[in-house]
């Protein structure tokens, strides 16, 4: 869900070959898009999202064990 009144759940999936028993994901997001790179680009998925400008959180979940790190980059306009 993206916080909009007419939200729909959007689901994408692909088959992925684990590398040494693990799957590596790199998720790049901004206010309107999300891109998922699997195992350094072996699979790539993109989607538009319609996030309310008041949104202030995100949720990640897993059915199995999970470890991750998040890096946040604030983008600002110059001028």
PyMOL Python script that loads the backbone (N, CA, C, O; Angstrom):
from pymol import cmd

cmd.read_pdbstr("""\
ATOM      1  N   UNK A   1       0.841  -1.195   0.000  1.00  0.00           N
ATOM      2  CA  UNK A   1       0.000   0.000   0.000  1.00  0.00           C
ATOM      3  C   UNK A   1       0.875   1.244   0.000  1.00  0.00           C
ATOM      4  O   UNK A   1       1.967   1.236   0.570  1.00  0.00           O
ATOM      5  N   UNK A   2       0.416   2.292  -0.621  1.00  0.00           N
ATOM      6  CA  UNK A   2       1.211   3.523  -0.649  1.00  0.00           C
ATOM      7  C   UNK A   2       0.542   4.669   0.099  1.00  0.00           C
ATOM      8  O   UNK A   2       1.008   5.805   0.018  1.00  0.00           O
ATOM      9  N   UNK A   3      -0.525   4.401   0.816  1.00  0.00           N
ATOM     10  CA  UNK A   3      -1.166   5.438   1.611  1.00  0.00           C
ATOM     11  C   UNK A   3      -2.282   6.168   0.897  1.00  0.00           C
ATOM     12  O   UNK A   3      -2.879   7.077   1.475  1.00  0.00           O
ATOM     13  N   UNK A   4      -2.584   5.809  -0.328  1.00  0.00           N
ATOM     14  CA  UNK A   4      -3.626   6.484  -1.083  1.00  0.00           C
ATOM     15  C   UNK A   4      -4.989   5.860  -0.762  1.00  0.00           C
ATOM     16  O   UNK A   4      -5.072   4.685  -0.402  1.00  0.00           O
ATOM     17  N   UNK A   5      -6.024   6.634  -0.893  1.00  0.00           N
ATOM     18  CA  UNK A   5      -7.376   6.169  -0.587  1.00  0.00           C
ATOM     19  C   UNK A   5      -7.793   4.994  -1.468  1.00  0.00           C
ATOM     20  O   UNK A   5      -8.534   4.122  -1.016  1.00  0.00           O
ATOM     21  N   UNK A   6      -7.333   4.958  -2.712  1.00  0.00           N
ATOM     22  CA  UNK A   6      -7.706   3.902  -3.650  1.00  0.00           C
ATOM     23  C   UNK A   6      -6.572   2.878  -3.830  1.00  0.00           C
ATOM     24  O   UNK A   6      -6.398   2.334  -4.920  1.00  0.00           O
ATOM     25  N   UNK A   7      -5.805   2.617  -2.768  1.00  0.00           N
ATOM     26  CA  UNK A   7      -4.657   1.702  -2.833  1.00  0.00           C
ATOM     27  C   UNK A   7      -5.011   0.326  -3.360  1.00  0.00           C
ATOM     28  O   UNK A   7      -6.084  -0.211  -3.085  1.00  0.00           O
ATOM     29  N   UNK A   8      -4.104  -0.220  -4.108  1.00  0.00           N
ATOM     30  CA  UNK A   8      -4.138  -1.612  -4.530  1.00  0.00           C
ATOM     31  C   UNK A   8      -2.794  -2.220  -4.178  1.00  0.00           C
ATOM     32  O   UNK A   8      -1.771  -1.535  -4.208  1.00  0.00           O
ATOM     33  N   UNK A   9      -2.791  -3.484  -3.849  1.00  0.00           N
ATOM     34  CA  UNK A   9      -1.527  -4.157  -3.596  1.00  0.00           C
ATOM     35  C   UNK A   9      -0.944  -4.549  -4.942  1.00  0.00           C
ATOM     36  O   UNK A   9      -1.607  -5.198  -5.751  1.00  0.00           O
ATOM     37  N   UNK A  10       0.283  -4.155  -5.173  1.00  0.00           N
ATOM     38  CA  UNK A  10       0.970  -4.494  -6.408  1.00  0.00           C
ATOM     39  C   UNK A  10       2.000  -5.567  -6.093  1.00  0.00           C
ATOM     40  O   UNK A  10       2.794  -5.411  -5.165  1.00  0.00           O
ATOM     41  N   UNK A  11       1.995  -6.636  -6.842  1.00  0.00           N
ATOM     42  CA  UNK A  11       2.887  -7.757  -6.566  1.00  0.00           C
ATOM     43  C   UNK A  11       3.667  -8.105  -7.826  1.00  0.00           C
ATOM     44  O   UNK A  11       3.087  -8.243  -8.903  1.00  0.00           O
ATOM     45  N   UNK A  12       4.962  -8.243  -7.692  1.00  0.00           N
ATOM     46  CA  UNK A  12       5.827  -8.691  -8.775  1.00  0.00           C
ATOM     47  C   UNK A  12       6.629  -9.863  -8.247  1.00  0.00           C
ATOM     48  O   UNK A  12       6.951  -9.912  -7.060  1.00  0.00           O
ATOM     49  N   UNK A  13       6.956 -10.810  -9.119  1.00  0.00           N
ATOM     50  CA  UNK A  13       7.773 -11.943  -8.679  1.00  0.00           C
ATOM     51  C   UNK A  13       8.632 -12.442  -9.831  1.00  0.00           C
ATOM     52  O   UNK A  13       8.326 -12.207 -10.999  1.00  0.00           O
ATOM     53  N   UNK A  14       9.698 -13.124  -9.488  1.00  0.00           N
ATOM     54  CA  UNK A  14      10.550 -13.764 -10.475  1.00  0.00           C
ATOM     55  C   UNK A  14      11.278 -14.920  -9.791  1.00  0.00           C
ATOM     56  O   UNK A  14      11.468 -14.913  -8.575  1.00  0.00           O
ATOM     57  N   UNK A  15      11.674 -15.895 -10.572  1.00  0.00           N
ATOM     58  CA  UNK A  15      12.458 -17.000 -10.032  1.00  0.00           C
ATOM     59  C   UNK A  15      13.916 -16.567  -9.946  1.00  0.00           C
ATOM     60  O   UNK A  15      14.453 -15.962 -10.874  1.00  0.00           O
ATOM     61  N   UNK A  16      14.546 -16.886  -8.818  1.00  0.00           N
ATOM     62  CA  UNK A  16      15.914 -16.456  -8.577  1.00  0.00           C
ATOM     63  C   UNK A  16      16.744 -17.636  -8.106  1.00  0.00           C
ATOM     64  O   UNK A  16      16.295 -18.434  -7.283  1.00  0.00           O
ATOM     65  N   UNK A  17      17.950 -17.743  -8.630  1.00  0.00           N
ATOM     66  CA  UNK A  17      18.873 -18.778  -8.180  1.00  0.00           C
ATOM     67  C   UNK A  17      19.663 -18.254  -6.990  1.00  0.00           C
ATOM     68  O   UNK A  17      20.378 -17.260  -7.120  1.00  0.00           O
ATOM     69  N   UNK A  18      19.552 -18.895  -5.840  1.00  0.00           N
ATOM     70  CA  UNK A  18      20.362 -18.469  -4.695  1.00  0.00           C
ATOM     71  C   UNK A  18      21.851 -18.652  -5.001  1.00  0.00           C
ATOM     72  O   UNK A  18      22.246 -19.579  -5.709  1.00  0.00           O
ATOM     73  N   UNK A  19      22.653 -17.760  -4.461  1.00  0.00           N
ATOM     74  CA  UNK A  19      24.101 -17.862  -4.576  1.00  0.00           C
ATOM     75  C   UNK A  19      24.648 -18.170  -3.192  1.00  0.00           C
ATOM     76  O   UNK A  19      24.535 -17.354  -2.278  1.00  0.00           O
ATOM     77  N   UNK A  20      25.238 -19.340  -3.039  1.00  0.00           N
ATOM     78  CA  UNK A  20      25.724 -19.803  -1.726  1.00  0.00           C
ATOM     79  C   UNK A  20      24.601 -19.792  -0.691  1.00  0.00           C
ATOM     80  O   UNK A  20      24.831 -19.456   0.470  1.00  0.00           O
ATOM     81  N   UNK A  21      23.394 -20.156  -1.105  1.00  0.00           N
ATOM     82  CA  UNK A  21      22.259 -20.248  -0.192  1.00  0.00           C
ATOM     83  C   UNK A  21      21.601 -18.921   0.139  1.00  0.00           C
ATOM     84  O   UNK A  21      20.732 -18.867   1.010  1.00  0.00           O
ATOM     85  N   UNK A  22      21.998 -17.838  -0.544  1.00  0.00           N
ATOM     86  CA  UNK A  22      21.440 -16.518  -0.235  1.00  0.00           C
ATOM     87  C   UNK A  22      21.006 -15.811  -1.518  1.00  0.00           C
ATOM     88  O   UNK A  22      21.464 -16.141  -2.612  1.00  0.00           O
ATOM     89  N   UNK A  23      20.132 -14.855  -1.363  1.00  0.00           N
ATOM     90  CA  UNK A  23      19.693 -13.999  -2.465  1.00  0.00           C
ATOM     91  C   UNK A  23      20.055 -12.572  -2.089  1.00  0.00           C
ATOM     92  O   UNK A  23      19.715 -12.105  -1.002  1.00  0.00           O
ATOM     93  N   UNK A  24      20.739 -11.886  -2.981  1.00  0.00           N
ATOM     94  CA  UNK A  24      21.146 -10.502  -2.737  1.00  0.00           C
ATOM     95  C   UNK A  24      20.177  -9.565  -3.455  1.00  0.00           C
ATOM     96  O   UNK A  24      19.969  -9.688  -4.662  1.00  0.00           O
ATOM     97  N   UNK A  25      19.592  -8.638  -2.719  1.00  0.00           N
ATOM     98  CA  UNK A  25      18.683  -7.643  -3.294  1.00  0.00           C
ATOM     99  C   UNK A  25      19.255  -6.250  -3.091  1.00  0.00           C
ATOM    100  O   UNK A  25      19.760  -5.928  -2.015  1.00  0.00           O
ATOM    101  N   UNK A  26      19.176  -5.440  -4.110  1.00  0.00           N
ATOM    102  CA  UNK A  26      19.467  -4.009  -3.977  1.00  0.00           C
ATOM    103  C   UNK A  26      18.196  -3.295  -4.391  1.00  0.00           C
ATOM    104  O   UNK A  26      17.760  -3.408  -5.536  1.00  0.00           O
ATOM    105  N   UNK A  27      17.605  -2.565  -3.472  1.00  0.00           N
ATOM    106  CA  UNK A  27      16.330  -1.892  -3.714  1.00  0.00           C
ATOM    107  C   UNK A  27      16.594  -0.391  -3.735  1.00  0.00           C
ATOM    108  O   UNK A  27      17.103   0.175  -2.768  1.00  0.00           O
ATOM    109  N   UNK A  28      16.244   0.241  -4.841  1.00  0.00           N
ATOM    110  CA  UNK A  28      16.436   1.676  -5.000  1.00  0.00           C
ATOM    111  C   UNK A  28      15.052   2.299  -5.122  1.00  0.00           C
ATOM    112  O   UNK A  28      14.255   1.912  -5.977  1.00  0.00           O
ATOM    113  N   UNK A  29      14.779   3.270  -4.256  1.00  0.00           N
ATOM    114  CA  UNK A  29      13.449   3.889  -4.232  1.00  0.00           C
ATOM    115  C   UNK A  29      13.565   5.400  -4.207  1.00  0.00           C
ATOM    116  O   UNK A  29      14.528   5.959  -3.682  1.00  0.00           O
ATOM    117  N   UNK A  30      12.568   6.049  -4.782  1.00  0.00           N
ATOM    118  CA  UNK A  30      12.348   7.457  -4.541  1.00  0.00           C
ATOM    119  C   UNK A  30      10.851   7.623  -4.292  1.00  0.00           C
ATOM    120  O   UNK A  30      10.171   6.633  -4.025  1.00  0.00           O
ATOM    121  N   UNK A  31      10.327   8.814  -4.369  1.00  0.00           N
ATOM    122  CA  UNK A  31       8.917   9.011  -4.024  1.00  0.00           C
ATOM    123  C   UNK A  31       7.948   8.354  -4.994  1.00  0.00           C
ATOM    124  O   UNK A  31       6.800   8.095  -4.630  1.00  0.00           O
ATOM    125  N   UNK A  32       8.386   8.075  -6.233  1.00  0.00           N
ATOM    126  CA  UNK A  32       7.457   7.561  -7.232  1.00  0.00           C
ATOM    127  C   UNK A  32       7.877   6.246  -7.888  1.00  0.00           C
ATOM    128  O   UNK A  32       7.103   5.688  -8.666  1.00  0.00           O
ATOM    129  N   UNK A  33       9.069   5.736  -7.604  1.00  0.00           N
ATOM    130  CA  UNK A  33       9.520   4.506  -8.248  1.00  0.00           C
ATOM    131  C   UNK A  33      10.232   3.589  -7.260  1.00  0.00           C
ATOM    132  O   UNK A  33      10.766   4.026  -6.241  1.00  0.00           O
ATOM    133  N   UNK A  34      10.219   2.318  -7.595  1.00  0.00           N
ATOM    134  CA  UNK A  34      11.008   1.326  -6.859  1.00  0.00           C
ATOM    135  C   UNK A  34      11.638   0.403  -7.896  1.00  0.00           C
ATOM    136  O   UNK A  34      10.969  -0.049  -8.825  1.00  0.00           O
ATOM    137  N   UNK A  35      12.920   0.131  -7.732  1.00  0.00           N
ATOM    138  CA  UNK A  35      13.627  -0.795  -8.601  1.00  0.00           C
ATOM    139  C   UNK A  35      14.322  -1.828  -7.731  1.00  0.00           C
ATOM    140  O   UNK A  35      14.936  -1.489  -6.720  1.00  0.00           O
ATOM    141  N   UNK A  36      14.224  -3.079  -8.124  1.00  0.00           N
ATOM    142  CA  UNK A  36      14.833  -4.179  -7.376  1.00  0.00           C
ATOM    143  C   UNK A  36      15.834  -4.879  -8.289  1.00  0.00           C
ATOM    144  O   UNK A  36      15.483  -5.362  -9.365  1.00  0.00           O
ATOM    145  N   UNK A  37      17.080  -4.924  -7.841  1.00  0.00           N
ATOM    146  CA  UNK A  37      18.145  -5.613  -8.561  1.00  0.00           C
ATOM    147  C   UNK A  37      18.465  -6.880  -7.778  1.00  0.00           C
ATOM    148  O   UNK A  37      18.827  -6.809  -6.604  1.00  0.00           O
ATOM    149  N   UNK A  38      18.334  -8.032  -8.418  1.00  0.00           N
ATOM    150  CA  UNK A  38      18.544  -9.320  -7.762  1.00  0.00           C
ATOM    151  C   UNK A  38      19.906  -9.879  -8.178  1.00  0.00           C
ATOM    152  O   UNK A  38      20.235  -9.936  -9.363  1.00  0.00           O
ATOM    153  N   UNK A  39      20.685 -10.287  -7.183  1.00  0.00           N
ATOM    154  CA  UNK A  39      21.998 -10.893  -7.439  1.00  0.00           C
ATOM    155  C   UNK A  39      22.810 -10.083  -8.451  1.00  0.00           C
ATOM    156  O   UNK A  39      23.230 -10.593  -9.489  1.00  0.00           O
ATOM    157  N   UNK A  40      23.018  -8.803  -8.116  1.00  0.00           N
ATOM    158  CA  UNK A  40      23.851  -7.903  -8.934  1.00  0.00           C
ATOM    159  C   UNK A  40      23.360  -7.759 -10.371  1.00  0.00           C
ATOM    160  O   UNK A  40      24.170  -7.635 -11.290  1.00  0.00           O
ATOM    161  N   UNK A  41      22.035  -7.774 -10.579  1.00  0.00           N
ATOM    162  CA  UNK A  41      21.457  -7.511 -11.892  1.00  0.00           C
ATOM    163  C   UNK A  41      21.049  -8.743 -12.676  1.00  0.00           C
ATOM    164  O   UNK A  41      20.643  -8.623 -13.832  1.00  0.00           O
ATOM    165  N   UNK A  42      21.144  -9.929 -12.079  1.00  0.00           N
ATOM    166  CA  UNK A  42      20.694 -11.140 -12.766  1.00  0.00           C
ATOM    167  C   UNK A  42      19.218 -11.020 -13.154  1.00  0.00           C
ATOM    168  O   UNK A  42      18.819 -11.465 -14.230  1.00  0.00           O
ATOM    169  N   UNK A  43      18.424 -10.430 -12.294  1.00  0.00           N
ATOM    170  CA  UNK A  43      17.017 -10.100 -12.543  1.00  0.00           C
ATOM    171  C   UNK A  43      16.820  -8.657 -12.090  1.00  0.00           C
ATOM    172  O   UNK A  43      17.442  -8.220 -11.122  1.00  0.00           O
ATOM    173  N   UNK A  44      15.963  -7.919 -12.780  1.00  0.00           N
ATOM    174  CA  UNK A  44      15.664  -6.532 -12.410  1.00  0.00           C
ATOM    175  C   UNK A  44      14.168  -6.315 -12.558  1.00  0.00           C
ATOM    176  O   UNK A  44      13.568  -6.746 -13.542  1.00  0.00           O
ATOM    177  N   UNK A  45      13.564  -5.645 -11.581  1.00  0.00           N
ATOM    178  CA  UNK A  45      12.146  -5.300 -11.645  1.00  0.00           C
ATOM    179  C   UNK A  45      11.978  -3.826 -11.298  1.00  0.00           C
ATOM    180  O   UNK A  45      12.665  -3.310 -10.417  1.00  0.00           O
ATOM    181  N   UNK A  46      11.066  -3.151 -11.990  1.00  0.00           N
ATOM    182  CA  UNK A  46      10.770  -1.738 -11.741  1.00  0.00           C
ATOM    183  C   UNK A  46       9.272  -1.557 -11.621  1.00  0.00           C
ATOM    184  O   UNK A  46       8.498  -2.295 -12.229  1.00  0.00           O
ATOM    185  N   UNK A  47       8.864  -0.571 -10.835  1.00  0.00           N
ATOM    186  CA  UNK A  47       7.437  -0.302 -10.688  1.00  0.00           C
ATOM    187  C   UNK A  47       7.239   1.151 -10.274  1.00  0.00           C
ATOM    188  O   UNK A  47       8.055   1.717  -9.546  1.00  0.00           O
ATOM    189  N   UNK A  48       6.157   1.743 -10.742  1.00  0.00           N
ATOM    190  CA  UNK A  48       5.750   3.065 -10.266  1.00  0.00           C
ATOM    191  C   UNK A  48       4.958   2.893  -8.987  1.00  0.00           C
ATOM    192  O   UNK A  48       4.171   1.956  -8.856  1.00  0.00           O
ATOM    193  N   UNK A  49       5.165   3.795  -8.047  1.00  0.00           N
ATOM    194  CA  UNK A  49       4.381   3.811  -6.816  1.00  0.00           C
ATOM    195  C   UNK A  49       3.829   5.216  -6.627  1.00  0.00           C
ATOM    196  O   UNK A  49       4.457   6.196  -7.028  1.00  0.00           O
ATOM    197  N   UNK A  50       2.687   5.309  -6.033  1.00  0.00           N
ATOM    198  CA  UNK A  50       2.029   6.605  -5.862  1.00  0.00           C
ATOM    199  C   UNK A  50       1.946   6.915  -4.377  1.00  0.00           C
ATOM    200  O   UNK A  50       0.892   6.777  -3.757  1.00  0.00           O
ATOM    201  N   UNK A  51       3.048   7.327  -3.831  1.00  0.00           N
ATOM    202  CA  UNK A  51       3.170   7.565  -2.404  1.00  0.00           C
ATOM    203  C   UNK A  51       2.638   8.936  -2.033  1.00  0.00           C
ATOM    204  O   UNK A  51       2.983   9.935  -2.664  1.00  0.00           O
ATOM    205  N   UNK A  52       1.813   8.983  -1.027  1.00  0.00           N
ATOM    206  CA  UNK A  52       1.321  10.240  -0.489  1.00  0.00           C
ATOM    207  C   UNK A  52       2.505  11.055   0.024  1.00  0.00           C
ATOM    208  O   UNK A  52       3.422  10.497   0.627  1.00  0.00           O
ATOM    209  N   UNK A  53       2.497  12.360  -0.206  1.00  0.00           N
ATOM    210  CA  UNK A  53       3.619  13.210   0.217  1.00  0.00           C
ATOM    211  C   UNK A  53       3.792  13.230   1.731  1.00  0.00           C
ATOM    212  O   UNK A  53       4.851  13.629   2.217  1.00  0.00           O
ATOM    213  N   UNK A  54       2.785  12.811   2.486  1.00  0.00           N
ATOM    214  CA  UNK A  54       2.881  12.786   3.954  1.00  0.00           C
ATOM    215  C   UNK A  54       3.443  11.466   4.479  1.00  0.00           C
ATOM    216  O   UNK A  54       3.652  11.322   5.683  1.00  0.00           O
ATOM    217  N   UNK A  55       3.687  10.508   3.597  1.00  0.00           N
ATOM    218  CA  UNK A  55       4.200   9.203   4.031  1.00  0.00           C
ATOM    219  C   UNK A  55       5.542   9.370   4.725  1.00  0.00           C
ATOM    220  O   UNK A  55       6.384  10.152   4.284  1.00  0.00           O
ATOM    221  N   UNK A  56       5.742   8.625   5.822  1.00  0.00           N
ATOM    222  CA  UNK A  56       6.986   8.779   6.576  1.00  0.00           C
ATOM    223  C   UNK A  56       7.577   7.441   7.027  1.00  0.00           C
ATOM    224  O   UNK A  56       8.370   7.406   7.968  1.00  0.00           O
ATOM    225  N   UNK A  57       7.203   6.349   6.373  1.00  0.00           N
ATOM    226  CA  UNK A  57       7.734   5.063   6.786  1.00  0.00           C
ATOM    227  C   UNK A  57       7.704   4.054   5.655  1.00  0.00           C
ATOM    228  O   UNK A  57       7.087   4.268   4.612  1.00  0.00           O
ATOM    229  N   UNK A  58       8.388   2.953   5.894  1.00  0.00           N
ATOM    230  CA  UNK A  58       8.415   1.851   4.937  1.00  0.00           C
ATOM    231  C   UNK A  58       8.545   0.557   5.726  1.00  0.00           C
ATOM    232  O   UNK A  58       9.116   0.543   6.816  1.00  0.00           O
ATOM    233  N   UNK A  59       8.015  -0.525   5.179  1.00  0.00           N
ATOM    234  CA  UNK A  59       8.052  -1.822   5.850  1.00  0.00           C
ATOM    235  C   UNK A  59       8.715  -2.839   4.926  1.00  0.00           C
ATOM    236  O   UNK A  59       8.378  -2.920   3.745  1.00  0.00           O
ATOM    237  N   UNK A  60       9.653  -3.610   5.460  1.00  0.00           N
ATOM    238  CA  UNK A  60      10.261  -4.730   4.746  1.00  0.00           C
ATOM    239  C   UNK A  60       9.954  -5.988   5.536  1.00  0.00           C
ATOM    240  O   UNK A  60      10.011  -5.978   6.766  1.00  0.00           O
ATOM    241  N   UNK A  61       9.631  -7.069   4.844  1.00  0.00           N
ATOM    242  CA  UNK A  61       9.327  -8.321   5.531  1.00  0.00           C
ATOM    243  C   UNK A  61       9.905  -9.496   4.779  1.00  0.00           C
ATOM    244  O   UNK A  61      10.296  -9.377   3.618  1.00  0.00           O
ATOM    245  N   UNK A  62       9.957 -10.631   5.446  1.00  0.00           N
ATOM    246  CA  UNK A  62      10.494 -11.843   4.844  1.00  0.00           C
ATOM    247  C   UNK A  62       9.829 -13.056   5.453  1.00  0.00           C
ATOM    248  O   UNK A  62       9.470 -13.044   6.631  1.00  0.00           O
ATOM    249  N   UNK A  63       9.661 -14.111   4.659  1.00  0.00           N
ATOM    250  CA  UNK A  63       9.133 -15.371   5.185  1.00  0.00           C
ATOM    251  C   UNK A  63      10.243 -16.240   5.761  1.00  0.00           C
ATOM    252  O   UNK A  63       9.965 -17.174   6.513  1.00  0.00           O
ATOM    253  N   UNK A  64      11.491 -15.949   5.423  1.00  0.00           N
ATOM    254  CA  UNK A  64      12.642 -16.687   5.931  1.00  0.00           C
ATOM    255  C   UNK A  64      13.548 -15.755   6.710  1.00  0.00           C
ATOM    256  O   UNK A  64      13.157 -14.643   7.065  1.00  0.00           O
ATOM    257  N   UNK A  65      14.771 -16.220   6.975  1.00  0.00           N
ATOM    258  CA  UNK A  65      15.716 -15.365   7.697  1.00  0.00           C
ATOM    259  C   UNK A  65      16.130 -14.203   6.801  1.00  0.00           C
ATOM    260  O   UNK A  65      16.145 -14.323   5.576  1.00  0.00           O
ATOM    261  N   UNK A  66      16.461 -13.092   7.421  1.00  0.00           N
ATOM    262  CA  UNK A  66      16.726 -11.871   6.680  1.00  0.00           C
ATOM    263  C   UNK A  66      17.748 -11.036   7.415  1.00  0.00           C
ATOM    264  O   UNK A  66      17.660 -10.870   8.632  1.00  0.00           O
ATOM    265  N   UNK A  67      18.710 -10.512   6.694  1.00  0.00           N
ATOM    266  CA  UNK A  67      19.584  -9.475   7.242  1.00  0.00           C
ATOM    267  C   UNK A  67      19.718  -8.414   6.170  1.00  0.00           C
ATOM    268  O   UNK A  67      19.826  -8.735   4.987  1.00  0.00           O
ATOM    269  N   UNK A  68      19.713  -7.150   6.574  1.00  0.00           N
ATOM    270  CA  UNK A  68      19.808  -6.078   5.595  1.00  0.00           C
ATOM    271  C   UNK A  68      20.386  -4.833   6.225  1.00  0.00           C
ATOM    272  O   UNK A  68      20.421  -4.682   7.446  1.00  0.00           O
ATOM    273  N   UNK A  69      20.840  -3.941   5.357  1.00  0.00           N
ATOM    274  CA  UNK A  69      21.287  -2.628   5.798  1.00  0.00           C
ATOM    275  C   UNK A  69      20.620  -1.605   4.903  1.00  0.00           C
ATOM    276  O   UNK A  69      20.401  -1.850   3.717  1.00  0.00           O
ATOM    277  N   UNK A  70      20.300  -0.469   5.470  1.00  0.00           N
ATOM    278  CA  UNK A  70      19.615   0.585   4.728  1.00  0.00           C
ATOM    279  C   UNK A  70      20.524   1.803   4.669  1.00  0.00           C
ATOM    280  O   UNK A  70      21.075   2.232   5.682  1.00  0.00           O
ATOM    281  N   UNK A  71      20.671   2.348   3.479  1.00  0.00           N
ATOM    282  CA  UNK A  71      21.407   3.589   3.294  1.00  0.00           C
ATOM    283  C   UNK A  71      20.424   4.610   2.729  1.00  0.00           C
ATOM    284  O   UNK A  71      19.803   4.378   1.691  1.00  0.00           O
ATOM    285  N   UNK A  72      20.290   5.721   3.406  1.00  0.00           N
ATOM    286  CA  UNK A  72      19.355   6.769   2.996  1.00  0.00           C
ATOM    287  C   UNK A  72      20.153   7.944   2.447  1.00  0.00           C
ATOM    288  O   UNK A  72      21.089   8.417   3.092  1.00  0.00           O
ATOM    289  N   UNK A  73      19.789   8.410   1.271  1.00  0.00           N
ATOM    290  CA  UNK A  73      20.442   9.562   0.657  1.00  0.00           C
ATOM    291  C   UNK A  73      19.401  10.652   0.489  1.00  0.00           C
ATOM    292  O   UNK A  73      18.433  10.475  -0.250  1.00  0.00           O
ATOM    293  N   UNK A  74      19.586  11.764   1.155  1.00  0.00           N
ATOM    294  CA  UNK A  74      18.688  12.910   1.036  1.00  0.00           C
ATOM    295  C   UNK A  74      19.063  13.686  -0.210  1.00  0.00           C
ATOM    296  O   UNK A  74      20.214  14.094  -0.359  1.00  0.00           O
ATOM    297  N   UNK A  75      18.116  13.896  -1.103  1.00  0.00           N
ATOM    298  CA  UNK A  75      18.353  14.688  -2.300  1.00  0.00           C
ATOM    299  C   UNK A  75      17.762  16.054  -2.106  1.00  0.00           C
ATOM    300  O   UNK A  75      16.619  16.186  -1.666  1.00  0.00           O
ATOM    301  N   UNK A  76      18.526  17.071  -2.429  1.00  0.00           N
ATOM    302  CA  UNK A  76      18.056  18.452  -2.281  1.00  0.00           C
ATOM    303  C   UNK A  76      18.302  19.211  -3.572  1.00  0.00           C
ATOM    304  O   UNK A  76      19.205  18.882  -4.342  1.00  0.00           O
ATOM    305  N   UNK A  77      17.488  20.229  -3.796  1.00  0.00           N
ATOM    306  CA  UNK A  77      17.665  21.100  -4.950  1.00  0.00           C
ATOM    307  C   UNK A  77      18.680  22.174  -4.606  1.00  0.00           C
ATOM    308  O   UNK A  77      18.716  22.680  -3.485  1.00  0.00           O
ATOM    309  N   UNK A  78      19.502  22.514  -5.585  1.00  0.00           N
ATOM    310  CA  UNK A  78      20.428  23.632  -5.425  1.00  0.00           C
ATOM    311  C   UNK A  78      19.859  24.824  -6.152  1.00  0.00           C
ATOM    312  O   UNK A  78      19.198  24.685  -7.181  1.00  0.00           O
ATOM    313  N   UNK A  79      20.119  25.995  -5.610  1.00  0.00           N
ATOM    314  CA  UNK A  79      19.701  27.201  -6.317  1.00  0.00           C
ATOM    315  C   UNK A  79      18.611  27.840  -5.636  1.00  0.00           C
ATOM    316  O   UNK A  79      18.124  28.876  -6.087  1.00  0.00           O
TER     317      UNK A  79
END
""", "prot")
cmd.dss("prot")
cmd.show_as("cartoon", "prot")
cmd.util.cbc("prot")
cmd.orient("prot")
